[in-house]
Amino acid sequence: MKTIITLALLIIAMPLQSQSNRIYSVAISGGGFFPIEKLSNSVETGYNFGIDLETRKENFALFGSGKINQVKAYRWNFDSYGMPIMEKWTYTIGEITAGGRWYLGEPDKLNANLNLGLGIYTGNYFQKIHWGIQPGFGGSVPIAKKLSANLNVKINVLEVEEWETYAGVYLGLRYSFGNLNKSKN
């Protein structure tokens, strides 16, 4: 984990003094977790929070993100007398994804984006590591020279015995290292 954090900071920090028209940014977000199809039979709607690192040049960006999803579920257990009881449990689903993001519009104006990522998923719900794909869409609006608000929706399709799917809705703030209008030629 220390290696990943160190590499991420180096990627962001090294080009800060260069004349590159690339934008580096970090975003923090929180939102909702919505199970779809088979997964909705197992868990309830929950919440999430996470971080997103991005490097953007013109209308294309590469991103890496990590999210923690907290969900509630019911499961059967036995009391001290051996009687079955249904208990409510909290499960965690962690995701680490990376991929491409295509922006539709200028970085210093209201714009939309399309995402496509590949990730790994784990946590006490799955008990092991699974992989999955993550298509999504969203938008952002600048609120200061280096700060923008963003809203993204991502569909997570996980390779489990049968494919399991959930949607994540993320609302957050993105801080850019360098001015947002720097990416113009």
MDAnalysis code that builds the backbone (N, CA, C; Angstrom):
import MDAnalysis as mda
import numpy as np

u = mda.Universe.empty(555, n_residues=185, atom_resindex=np.repeat(np.arange(185), 3), trajectory=True)
u.add_TopologyAttr("name", ["N", "CA", "C"] * 185)
u.add_TopologyAttr("resid", np.arange(1, 186))
u.add_TopologyAttr("resname", ["MET", "LYS", "THR", "ILE", "ILE", "THR", "LEU", "ALA", "LEU", "LEU", "ILE", "ILE", "ALA", "MET", "PRO", "LEU", "GLN", "SER", "GLN", "SER", "ASN", "ARG", "ILE", "TYR", "SER", "VAL", "ALA", "ILE", "SER", "GLY", "GLY", "GLY", "PHE", "PHE", "PRO", "ILE", "GLU", "LYS", "LEU", "SER", "ASN", "SER", "VAL", "GLU", "THR", "GLY", "TYR", "ASN", "PHE", "GLY", "ILE", "ASP", "LEU", "GLU", "THR", "ARG", "LYS", "GLU", "ASN", "PHE", "ALA", "LEU", "PHE", "GLY", "SER", "GLY", "LYS", "ILE", "ASN", "GLN", "VAL", "LYS", "ALA", "TYR", "ARG", "TRP", "ASN", "PHE", "ASP", "SER", "TYR", "GLY", "MET", "PRO", "ILE", "MET", "GLU", "LYS", "TRP", "THR", "TYR", "THR", "ILE", "GLY", "GLU", "ILE", "THR", "ALA", "GLY", "GLY", "ARG", "TRP", "TYR", "LEU", "GLY", "GLU", "PRO", "ASP", "LYS", "LEU", "ASN", "ALA", "ASN", "LEU", "ASN", "LEU", "GLY", "LEU", "GLY", "ILE", "TYR", "THR", "GLY", "ASN", "TYR", "PHE", "GLN", "LYS", "ILE", "HIS", "TRP", "GLY", "ILE", "GLN", "PRO", "GLY", "PHE", "GLY", "GLY", "SER", "VAL", "PRO", "ILE", "ALA", "LYS", "LYS", "LEU", "SER", "ALA", "ASN", "LEU", "ASN", "VAL", "LYS", "ILE", "ASN", "VAL", "LEU", "GLU", "VAL", "GLU", "GLU", "TRP", "GLU", "THR", "TYR", "ALA", "GLY", "VAL", "TYR", "LEU", "GLY", "LEU", "ARG", "TYR", "SER", "PHE", "GLY", "ASN", "LEU", "ASN", "LYS", "SER", "LYS", "ASN"])
u.atoms.positions = np.array([
    [0.819, -1.188, 0.000],
    [0.000, 0.000, 0.000],
    [0.869, 1.260, 0.000],
    [1.981, 1.222, 0.783],
    [2.880, 2.370, 0.822],
    [3.480, 2.624, -0.554],
    [3.791, 1.551, -1.269],
    [4.365, 1.686, -2.608],
    [3.381, 2.352, -3.557],
    [2.124, 1.951, -3.496],
    [1.099, 2.532, -4.370],
    [0.938, 4.017, -4.082],
    [0.878, 4.393, -2.813],
    [0.723, 5.802, -2.444],
    [1.937, 6.603, -2.894],
    [3.141, 6.059, -2.691],
    [4.358, 6.747, -3.108],
    [4.388, 6.948, -4.618],
    [4.061, 5.908, -5.379],
    [4.040, 6.038, -6.842],
    [2.999, 7.051, -7.294],
    [1.822, 7.039, -6.685],
    [0.780, 7.996, -7.055],
    [1.238, 9.426, -6.790],
    [1.864, 9.665, -5.646],
    [2.359, 11.006, -5.337],
    [3.476, 11.425, -6.285],
    [4.358, 10.497, -6.664],
    [5.417, 10.818, -7.620],
    [4.853, 11.174, -8.986],
    [3.857, 10.420, -9.434],
    [3.238, 10.695, -10.732],
    [2.633, 12.088, -10.745],
    [2.014, 12.463, -9.647],
    [1.384, 13.782, -9.566],
    [2.426, 14.884, -9.400],
    [3.445, 14.666, -8.567],
    [4.379, 15.723, -8.203],
    [5.455, 16.001, -9.246],
    [5.937, 15.008, -9.971],
    [7.061, 15.195, -10.890],
    [6.810, 16.261, -11.953],
    [5.675, 16.282, -12.624],
    [5.518, 17.252, -13.701],
    [4.945, 18.602, -13.267],
    [4.842, 18.885, -11.981],
    [4.219, 20.125, -11.548],
    [4.939, 21.358, -12.071],
    [6.247, 21.311, -12.237],
    [7.007, 22.465, -12.684],
    [7.238, 22.472, -14.198],
    [6.770, 21.465, -14.897],
    [7.015, 21.395, -16.338],
    [6.052, 22.299, -17.096],
    [6.303, 22.474, -18.384],
    [5.452, 23.290, -19.243],
    [4.411, 22.446, -19.964],
    [4.197, 21.236, -19.504],
    [3.238, 20.321, -20.117],
    [1.831, 20.883, -20.027],
    [0.999, 20.545, -21.017],
    [-0.395, 20.967, -20.963],
    [-1.269, 19.854, -20.399],
    [-0.688, 18.983, -19.652],
    [-1.394, 17.893, -18.986],
    [-1.922, 18.398, -17.647],
    [-3.123, 17.942, -17.258],
    [-3.728, 18.293, -15.972],
    [-3.691, 17.067, -15.068],
    [-3.153, 17.227, -13.872],
    [-3.149, 16.171, -12.863],
    [-4.133, 16.575, -11.780],
    [-4.908, 15.615, -11.298],
    [-5.910, 15.967, -10.294],
    [-6.191, 14.809, -9.349],
    [-6.794, 15.161, -8.229],
    [-7.232, 14.188, -7.234],
    [-8.647, 14.577, -6.807],
    [-9.494, 13.583, -6.631],
    [-10.880, 13.841, -6.229],
    [-11.239, 12.961, -5.041],
    [-12.042, 13.512, -4.153],
    [-12.640, 12.719, -3.084],
    [-14.143, 12.711, -3.325],
    [-14.776, 11.592, -3.022],
    [-16.206, 11.499, -3.306],
    [-16.913, 10.605, -2.304],
    [-18.202, 10.758, -2.271],
    [-19.072, 9.909, -1.466],
    [-20.380, 9.752, -2.211],
    [-21.132, 8.727, -1.891],
    [-22.381, 8.539, -2.613],
    [-23.134, 7.305, -2.188],
    [-23.890, 6.773, -3.142],
    [-24.764, 5.643, -2.861],
    [-24.368, 4.383, -3.595],
    [-24.737, 3.248, -3.019],
    [-24.501, 1.914, -3.570],
    [-25.869, 1.306, -3.845],
    [-26.105, 0.862, -5.085],
    [-27.405, 0.331, -5.474],
    [-27.234, -1.037, -6.138],
    [-27.578, -2.120, -5.428],
    [-27.443, -3.459, -6.018],
    [-28.436, -3.656, -7.156],
    [-28.019, -4.410, -8.170],
    [-28.843, -4.662, -9.356],
    [-28.936, -6.168, -9.554],
    [-30.055, -6.629, -10.059],
    [-30.311, -8.027, -10.401],
    [-30.001, -8.970, -9.244],
    [-29.140, -9.965, -9.456],
    [-28.879, -11.022, -8.468],
    [-28.381, -10.466, -7.132],
    [-27.533, -9.474, -7.167],
    [-26.979, -8.910, -5.941],
    [-28.061, -8.250, -5.089],
    [-29.118, -7.747, -5.723],
    [-30.190, -7.093, -4.960],
    [-30.963, -8.087, -4.098],
    [-30.844, -9.383, -4.374],
    [-31.462, -10.396, -3.518],
    [-30.638, -10.645, -2.259],
    [-29.375, -10.209, -2.253],
    [-28.465, -10.494, -1.142],
    [-28.226, -9.303, -0.221],
    [-28.109, -8.111, -0.786],
    [-27.763, -6.930, 0.007],
    [-28.730, -5.789, -0.288],
    [-28.732, -4.804, 0.620],
    [-29.573, -3.624, 0.466],
    [-28.743, -2.463, -0.075],
    [-29.428, -1.378, -0.385],
    [-28.763, -0.151, -0.788],
    [-27.846, 0.310, 0.343],
    [-26.690, 0.875, -0.019],
    [-25.733, 1.323, 0.986],
    [-25.094, 2.643, 0.595],
    [-23.920, 2.898, 1.129],
    [-23.205, 4.132, 0.822],
    [-21.753, 3.808, 0.498],
    [-21.051, 4.798, -0.084],
    [-19.655, 4.600, -0.456],
    [-18.864, 5.887, -0.285],
    [-17.561, 5.756, -0.270],
    [-16.655, 6.893, -0.270],
    [-15.354, 6.438, -0.913],
    [-14.595, 7.401, -1.469],
    [-13.361, 7.003, -2.125],
    [-12.533, 8.155, -2.631],
    [-11.487, 7.788, -3.371],
    [-10.540, 8.743, -3.934],
    [-10.280, 8.371, -5.392],
    [-9.994, 9.372, -6.216],
    [-9.762, 9.174, -7.645],
    [-8.560, 10.021, -8.050],
    [-7.559, 9.414, -8.684],
    [-6.400, 10.124, -9.221],
    [-6.514, 10.130, -10.733],
    [-6.165, 11.265, -11.353],
    [-6.354, 11.388, -12.799],
    [-5.236, 12.210, -13.416],
    [-4.851, 11.826, -14.631],
    [-3.989, 12.646, -15.459],
    [-4.705, 12.841, -16.791],
    [-4.879, 14.105, -17.187],
    [-5.685, 14.439, -18.367],
    [-4.884, 15.281, -19.343],
    [-5.023, 14.943, -20.612],
    [-4.458, 15.753, -21.687],
    [-5.557, 15.943, -22.711],
    [-5.935, 17.188, -22.904],
    [-7.041, 17.554, -23.781],
    [-8.303, 16.812, -23.362],
    [-8.864, 15.948, -24.205],
    [-10.141, 15.308, -23.866],
    [-10.018, 13.858, -23.410],
    [-8.801, 13.380, -23.158],
    [-8.620, 12.005, -22.697],
    [-7.860, 11.997, -21.369],
    [-8.274, 11.129, -20.466],
    [-7.613, 11.017, -19.163],
    [-7.442, 9.553, -18.792],
    [-6.430, 9.288, -18.003],
    [-6.251, 7.987, -17.365],
    [-6.555, 8.180, -15.888],
    [-7.261, 7.226, -15.293],
    [-7.607, 7.368, -13.886],
    [-7.332, 6.082, -13.125],
    [-7.163, 6.243, -11.846],
    [-7.083, 5.138, -10.903],
    [-7.911, 5.532, -9.698],
    [-8.724, 4.626, -9.208],
    [-9.573, 4.998, -8.075],
    [-9.728, 3.844, -7.101],
    [-10.029, 4.205, -5.888],
    [-10.315, 3.239, -4.843],
    [-11.578, 3.654, -4.114],
    [-12.478, 2.725, -3.897],
    [-13.753, 3.014, -3.228],
    [-14.033, 1.947, -2.181],
    [-14.707, 2.352, -1.125],
    [-15.210, 1.443, -0.098],
    [-16.727, 1.568, -0.098],
    [-17.414, 0.458, -0.256],
    [-18.877, 0.412, -0.229],
    [-19.319, -0.296, 1.045],
    [-20.229, 0.305, 1.785],
    [-20.802, -0.299, 2.989],
    [-22.254, -0.649, 2.687],
    [-22.623, -1.910, 2.868],
    [-23.990, -2.353, 2.576],
    [-24.518, -3.191, 3.736],
    [-25.829, -3.242, 3.852],
    [-26.491, -4.057, 4.880],
    [-27.092, -5.284, 4.215],
    [-27.121, -6.374, 4.971],
    [-27.732, -7.609, 4.477],
    [-28.258, -8.394, 5.669],
    [-29.204, -9.255, 5.392],
    [-29.731, -10.147, 6.423],
    [-29.150, -11.537, 6.206],
    [-28.863, -12.224, 7.294],
    [-28.418, -13.606, 7.177],
    [-28.911, -14.382, 8.401],
    [-29.071, -15.673, 8.196],
    [-29.529, -16.544, 9.278],
    [-28.378, -16.869, 10.204],
    [-28.681, -16.863, 11.499],
    [-27.718, -17.239, 12.521],
    [-28.476, -18.024, 13.592],
    [-27.798, -18.522, 14.571],
    [-28.451, -19.281, 15.639],
    [-28.168, -18.624, 16.982],
    [-29.198, -18.519, 17.814],
    [-28.994, -17.959, 19.149],
    [-28.377, -19.011, 20.069],
    [-28.193, -18.661, 21.335],
    [-27.510, -19.563, 22.275],
    [-28.300, -20.839, 22.561],
    [-29.597, -20.852, 22.196],
    [-30.415, -22.055, 22.393],
    [-30.522, -22.893, 21.117],
    [-29.834, -22.468, 20.067],
    [-29.878, -23.205, 18.812],
    [-31.051, -22.843, 17.926],
    [-31.778, -21.784, 18.282],
    [-32.927, -21.356, 17.479],
    [-32.447, -20.442, 16.351],
    [-32.965, -20.640, 15.137],
    [-32.549, -19.772, 14.030],
    [-33.141, -18.367, 14.187],
    [-32.306, -17.380, 13.954],
    [-32.752, -15.987, 13.965],
    [-32.139, -15.279, 12.765],
    [-32.864, -14.303, 12.238],
    [-32.342, -13.525, 11.121],
    [-31.703, -12.258, 11.686],
    [-30.433, -12.035, 11.342],
    [-29.700, -10.883, 11.841],
    [-29.299, -9.970, 10.694],
    [-29.177, -8.682, 11.007],
    [-28.733, -7.708, 10.018],
    [-27.223, -7.520, 10.174],
    [-26.503, -7.628, 9.081],
    [-25.054, -7.505, 9.078],
    [-24.637, -6.370, 8.162],
    [-23.479, -5.780, 8.450],
    [-22.888, -4.780, 7.570],
    [-21.725, -5.433, 6.838],
    [-21.746, -5.316, 5.520],
    [-20.673, -5.868, 4.691],
    [-19.913, -4.739, 4.015],
    [-18.672, -5.013, 3.697],
    [-17.827, -4.071, 2.983],
    [-17.445, -4.672, 1.640],
    [-17.563, -3.861, 0.592],
    [-17.082, -4.237, -0.736],
    [-16.074, -3.165, -1.147],
    [-14.814, -3.562, -1.301],
    [-13.773, -2.635, -1.723],
    [-13.506, -2.796, -3.207],
    [-13.222, -1.684, -3.870],
    [-12.921, -1.736, -5.309],
    [-11.712, -0.864, -5.619],
    [-10.837, -1.379, -6.463],
    [-9.707, -0.622, -6.996],
    [-9.800, -0.747, -8.507],
    [-9.975, 0.382, -9.188],
    [-10.157, 0.356, -10.638],
    [-9.212, 1.336, -11.320],
    [-8.958, 1.076, -12.590],
    [-8.160, 1.965, -13.430],
    [-8.715, 1.882, -14.839],
    [-8.583, 2.975, -15.581],
    [-9.091, 2.958, -16.941],
    [-8.972, 4.301, -17.623],
    [-9.773, 4.461, -18.673],
    [-9.776, 5.682, -19.460],
    [-11.040, 6.487, -19.239],
    [-10.893, 7.793, -19.396],
    [-12.028, 8.706, -19.242],
    [-11.986, 9.687, -20.414],
    [-13.081, 9.762, -21.152],
    [-13.183, 10.670, -22.281],
    [-14.077, 11.834, -21.898],
    [-13.521, 13.044, -22.018],
    [-14.274, 14.254, -21.671],
    [-14.915, 14.846, -22.913],
    [-16.108, 15.321, -22.760],
    [-16.842, 16.014, -23.813],
    [-16.986, 17.458, -23.355],
    [-16.079, 18.316, -23.796],
    [-16.099, 19.713, -23.381],
    [-14.760, 20.152, -22.822],
    [-14.647, 21.442, -22.568],
    [-13.414, 22.032, -22.047],
    [-13.337, 21.865, -20.529],
    [-12.117, 21.729, -19.974],
    [-11.987, 21.515, -18.532],
    [-12.423, 22.705, -17.681],
    [-12.410, 23.917, -18.250],
    [-12.778, 25.093, -17.463],
    [-14.249, 25.480, -17.619],
    [-15.052, 24.588, -18.218],
    [-16.489, 24.821, -18.393],
    [-17.246, 23.561, -17.975],
    [-18.551, 23.664, -17.885],
    [-19.381, 22.493, -17.610],
    [-19.097, 21.444, -18.682],
    [-18.792, 20.209, -18.289],
    [-18.491, 19.173, -19.276],
    [-18.965, 17.813, -18.795],
    [-19.066, 16.894, -19.736],
    [-19.494, 15.519, -19.454],
    [-18.318, 14.581, -19.680],
    [-18.427, 13.356, -19.156],
    [-17.378, 12.373, -19.389],
    [-17.964, 10.977, -19.486],
    [-17.227, 10.116, -20.181],
    [-17.533, 8.689, -20.277],
    [-16.335, 7.932, -19.724],
    [-16.586, 6.903, -18.915],
    [-15.518, 6.123, -18.280],
    [-15.586, 4.674, -18.724],
    [-14.445, 4.035, -18.763],
    [-14.392, 2.588, -18.920],
    [-13.188, 2.104, -18.129],
    [-13.449, 1.284, -17.109],
    [-12.384, 0.823, -16.233],
    [-12.413, -0.675, -16.028],
    [-11.319, -1.180, -15.526],
    [-11.168, -2.582, -15.159],
    [-10.700, -2.578, -13.713],
    [-11.260, -3.465, -12.891],
    [-10.908, -3.394, -11.486],
    [-10.909, -4.719, -10.770],
    [-10.451, -4.651, -9.522],
    [-10.524, -5.799, -8.626],
    [-11.421, -5.416, -7.452],
    [-12.139, -6.408, -6.948],
    [-13.135, -6.197, -5.903],
    [-12.925, -7.237, -4.817],
    [-13.019, -6.806, -3.572],
    [-12.881, -7.726, -2.450],
    [-13.622, -7.159, -1.248],
    [-13.516, -7.822, -0.133],
    [-14.174, -7.365, 1.084],
    [-14.794, -8.533, 1.816],
    [-15.401, -8.258, 2.958],
    [-15.959, -9.355, 3.739],
    [-17.256, -9.903, 3.143],
    [-17.807, -9.268, 2.117],
    [-18.971, -9.842, 1.439],
    [-18.538, -10.963, 0.494],
    [-17.463, -10.734, -0.270],
    [-17.018, -11.710, -1.270],
    [-16.080, -12.772, -0.705],
    [-15.318, -12.455, 0.323],
    [-14.362, -13.364, 0.953],
    [-13.148, -13.689, 0.085],
    [-13.087, -13.205, -1.136],
    [-11.903, -13.375, -1.979],
    [-11.901, -12.277, -3.032],
    [-10.872, -12.250, -3.863],
    [-10.734, -11.185, -4.863],
    [-11.406, -11.602, -6.164],
    [-12.194, -10.682, -6.727],
    [-12.837, -10.883, -8.027],
    [-12.439, -9.728, -8.937],
    [-12.571, -9.917, -10.220],
    [-12.314, -8.841, -11.168],
    [-13.637, -8.426, -11.805],
    [-13.618, -7.251, -12.425],
    [-14.830, -6.782, -13.075],
    [-14.559, -5.598, -13.981],
    [-15.573, -5.238, -14.750],
    [-15.494, -4.067, -15.624],
    [-16.394, -2.982, -15.047],
    [-16.093, -1.730, -15.410],
    [-16.796, -0.607, -14.820],
    [-17.034, 0.488, -15.865],
    [-18.111, 0.381, -16.653],
    [-18.467, 1.498, -17.523],
    [-19.197, 2.565, -16.709],
    [-19.119, 3.811, -17.163],
    [-19.806, 4.868, -16.432],
    [-19.868, 6.163, -17.217],
    [-20.550, 7.125, -16.634],
    [-20.676, 8.448, -17.231],
    [-20.801, 9.466, -16.111],
    [-20.602, 10.725, -16.447],
    [-20.720, 11.753, -15.419],
    [-20.503, 13.131, -15.983],
    [-20.278, 14.068, -15.097],
    [-20.052, 15.441, -15.492],
    [-19.359, 16.201, -14.385],
    [-18.807, 17.348, -14.748],
    [-18.165, 18.197, -13.750],
    [-18.382, 19.658, -14.112],
    [-18.362, 20.477, -13.085],
    [-18.515, 21.920, -13.267],
    [-17.450, 22.608, -12.409],
    [-16.655, 23.511, -13.015],
    [-15.637, 24.206, -12.229],
    [-16.289, 25.182, -11.245],
    [-15.759, 25.219, -10.020],
    [-16.274, 26.168, -9.035],
    [-15.182, 27.138, -8.576],
    [-13.951, 26.906, -8.995],
    [-12.819, 27.804, -8.747],
    [-11.751, 27.464, -9.784],
    [-10.614, 28.211, -9.771],
    [-9.564, 27.972, -10.765],
    [-9.067, 26.534, -10.778],
    [-8.917, 25.930, -9.608],
    [-8.353, 24.583, -9.519],
    [-9.311, 23.568, -8.922],
    [-10.551, 23.944, -8.705],
    [-11.498, 23.078, -8.018],
    [-12.767, 22.908, -8.843],
    [-13.230, 21.679, -8.953],
    [-14.486, 21.422, -9.662],
    [-15.318, 20.414, -8.875],
    [-16.623, 20.505, -9.049],
    [-17.552, 19.543, -8.454],
    [-17.883, 18.518, -9.525],
    [-17.962, 17.248, -9.146],
    [-18.267, 16.232, -10.145],
    [-19.318, 15.257, -9.638],
    [-20.040, 14.702, -10.582],
    [-21.055, 13.687, -10.322],
    [-20.827, 12.577, -11.333],
    [-20.678, 11.343, -10.853],
    [-20.445, 10.202, -11.738],
    [-21.346, 9.045, -11.357],
    [-21.742, 8.280, -12.358],
    [-22.505, 7.049, -12.173],
    [-21.705, 5.943, -12.845],
    [-21.426, 4.878, -12.099],
    [-20.655, 3.764, -12.654],
    [-21.397, 2.464, -12.385],
    [-21.414, 1.607, -13.392],
    [-22.013, 0.279, -13.268],
    [-20.867, -0.710, -13.099],
    [-20.875, -1.455, -12.019],
    [-19.822, -2.421, -11.725],
    [-20.341, -3.821, -12.017],
    [-19.708, -4.510, -12.964],
    [-20.096, -5.866, -13.347],
    [-18.962, -6.791, -12.910],
    [-19.233, -7.626, -11.901],
    [-18.209, -8.452, -11.275],
    [-18.305, -9.892, -11.712],
    [-17.136, -10.496, -11.926],
    [-17.048, -11.912, -12.253],
    [-17.092, -12.682, -10.939],
    [-18.257, -13.210, -10.634],
    [-18.444, -14.085, -9.482],
    [-19.008, -15.357, -10.106],
    [-19.517, -16.318, -9.355],
    [-20.063, -17.537, -9.959],
    [-21.040, -17.194, -11.076],
    [-21.947, -16.306, -10.783],
    [-22.778, -15.687, -11.810],
    [-22.431, -14.209, -11.725],
    [-22.466, -13.513, -12.831],
    [-22.085, -12.102, -12.834],
    [-22.972, -11.336, -11.864],
    [-22.358, -10.527, -11.006],
    [-23.100, -9.694, -10.068],
    [-22.861, -8.241, -10.432],
    [-23.897, -7.429, -10.284],
    [-23.856, -6.055, -10.761],
    [-24.354, -5.098, -9.687],
    [-23.690, -3.952, -9.601],
    [-24.216, -2.868, -8.768],
    [-23.840, -1.534, -9.391],
    [-24.624, -0.516, -9.057],
    [-24.363, 0.836, -9.535],
    [-23.839, 1.667, -8.375],
    [-22.906, 2.520, -8.678],
    [-22.394, 3.474, -7.700],
    [-22.649, 4.877, -8.208],
    [-23.163, 5.725, -7.353],
    [-23.358, 7.137, -7.673],
    [-22.408, 7.911, -6.771],
    [-21.555, 8.741, -7.371],
    [-20.493, 9.417, -6.634],
    [-20.578, 10.924, -6.848],
    [-20.636, 11.671, -5.772],
    [-20.624, 13.129, -5.801],
    [-19.370, 13.568, -5.062],
    [-18.567, 14.438, -5.696],
    [-17.318, 14.794, -5.041],
    [-16.722, 16.093, -5.521],
    [-15.527, 16.373, -5.012],
    [-14.750, 17.549, -5.382],
    [-13.423, 17.095, -5.965],
    [-13.020, 17.742, -7.075],
    [-11.753, 17.425, -7.740],
    [-10.846, 18.646, -7.670],
    [-9.622, 18.433, -7.163],
    [-8.615, 19.485, -7.117],
    [-7.596, 19.215, -8.212],
    [-7.338, 20.225, -9.053],
    [-6.389, 20.085, -10.159],
    [-5.090, 20.796, -9.824],
    [-3.973, 20.133, -10.098],
    [-2.660, 20.723, -9.903],
    [-2.322, 21.472, -11.181],
    [-2.532, 22.759, -11.192],
    [-2.419, 23.582, -12.389],
    [-3.803, 24.101, -12.740],
    [-3.856, 25.161, -13.520],
    [-5.142, 25.749, -13.886],
    [-5.914, 24.839, -14.819],
    [-7.235, 24.836, -14.680],
    [-8.074, 23.996, -15.531],
    [-7.988, 24.406, -16.991],
    [-7.762, 25.676, -17.282],
    [-7.697, 26.111, -18.682],
    [-6.314, 25.909, -19.282],
    [-5.406, 25.252, -18.564],
    [-4.045, 24.998, -19.043],
    [-3.998, 23.988, -20.187],
    [-5.030, 23.145, -20.326],
    [-4.974, 22.087, -21.330],
    [-5.234, 22.590, -22.740],
    [-5.617, 23.848, -22.905],
    [-5.844, 24.380, -24.256],
    [-4.512, 24.612, -24.948],
    [-4.496, 24.386, -26.264],
    [-3.256, 24.595, -27.030],
    [-3.019, 26.048, -27.320],
])
